[in-house]
Amino acid sequence: MEFTTERLKIRTFKRHDLQDVFNIYNNDETCRYLLHDKWTRENMQESFDKKLKNRSLTKENGLSLAVVDRTNVIGDLSVWFTAMKDTVEIGYSFSAETSGKGYATEAVSYLVRKLFEEFEVHRIQATLDARNLASQKLCERIGMRKEAHFKQDYWSKGEWTDSIVYGMLVEDL
């Protein structure tokens, strides 16, 4: 999958993207609400290699996409099928330097359209750490609705955390 938005190019990752992606994930604040800790020099290649393998969205494989502004990767979009028929979950991370510029909204809203139009998915959802207010606002900006709030349902980084599930159907566009 590859597409262009008004300001961004979205494509699969390439080997030369490693340093840009490391810059995104080598940040405590960016990784605060993610399932993994920040990347280190020791684990960055192994972590990045997983993204390189996710090149097409199938029932067996997820899809990892680079969000590129001019020449730099500024974001990471992930998509994978859930156990429910024709339902995908999305995830996203962006460099701290791009915060507040609308890049995440632009990239994720285009991704959602592509998933409905080209992959003909029935439902798109996102599961978030409930403390991640920026991610909640992004989901709402692109038309997702808050569907569930689970209290202390996930053990993450040494503490119980709440999860929120957002979802949307094609008619929500």
FENGIFEN-V105681 format. One record per helix or strand of 2 or more residues. SS is the DSSP state (a for helix, b for strand). FROM is the first residue (numbers start at 0). TO is the last residue. If there is no record, write none. Layout:
# FENGIFEN-V105681
ss: {SS:SS}
from: {FROM:FROM}
to: {TO:TO}
This chain:
# FENGIFEN-V105681
ss: {b:b:a:a:a:b:b:b:a:a:b:a:b:b:a}
from: {2:8:14:27:43:62:71:86:95:102:122:132:144:158:169}
to: {3:11:24:30:52:68:80:93:97:117:128:140:155:168:171}
